[in-house]
Amino acid sequence: MEKIKNIKAIVLDLDGTLLSSNLKILEQTQKVLQQLIQDGIRVIIATGRTPQTAIPMTKELNIKAPMVLANGALIYDPVQNKIINSNNIQKSTVNALLKLSKNINKSLNIYTLNRIYLEQDKILAYMNESGDKKENLLNHTYLDLDKEIVLKCEFFGPNDGKNAKLKEIVIDQSNKLNEDLYITSAHIDFLEILNKNVNKFHGIQYVLNFLDIKNDEVLLFGDSHNDVEMLDNFPYSIAMANGEDCAKKVAKFSTTSNNDNGILNFIEKYTTLIK
């Protein structure tokens, strides 16, 4: 394969892609990305995470490009610490999902700009799973929907791989609402619900237009269901070896796993970015 030239940006999912299994950026990958940023390559984070975890987990890279957060519900400027664009979920939809979570006995996390609201007895498990800090996590009882902008909701916790059935239940519920929803997943035990206009592809396209970068000037790395739209719609999309089959099916290329410097290995082998 001839090496890919003229790349101006690299789009990176976090969990399962840039982050290793212990939620860290591998040292070799980190050094190369830091150098590429210094060389003028834009590194764009595209993740289901919200600012309170996405920014601390990537602070070593000193990223200046807008970030695609909450699966595209939020476009965030990490330098000026401000929202560039957002698509929230309606208050009535959040209330309906809260009611549904009680009816089916399934935990619901509610993501706002600065906090995550969840059931009290799920806070510790969420901290262990996400690497989030306790001060970012509040019980549902503290949620004031008149004051908060809800970016996404997420059914959370082990479900024996039954996300498909849960998704059918949520779709059935959504048909009774006044809001069309986008339903996706970054993990077998999560089911994420967002505004219908939200996905990573739309968010990335918004950022690329903002930066005046063309679709064929970008490398994109992802591993899961919520990466499918972005991997499917760009010519230089790469699935991680540890990724879900749905991601591998639509990606144009593949690389080694997130625990084996998959991003670095592809850049070294198939691009002219590293001199």
Buried (B, 14 or more C-beta within 10 A) or exposed (E): EEEBEEBBBBBBBBBBBBBBEEEEBBEEBBEBBBEBBEEEBBBBBBBBBBBBBBBBBBEBBEBEBBBBBBBBBBBBBBEEEEBBBBBBBBEEBBEBBBEBBEEEEBBBBBBBBEBBBBBEEBBEBBBEBBBBEEEBBBEBEEBEBEEBBBBBBBBBBEBEEEBEEBBEBBEEBBEEBEBEBBBBBBBBBBBBBBBEEBBBBBBBBBBBEBBEBEEEBBBBBBBBBBBBBBBBBBEBBBBBBBBBEBBBEBBEBBBBBBBBBBBBBBBEEBBEBEE
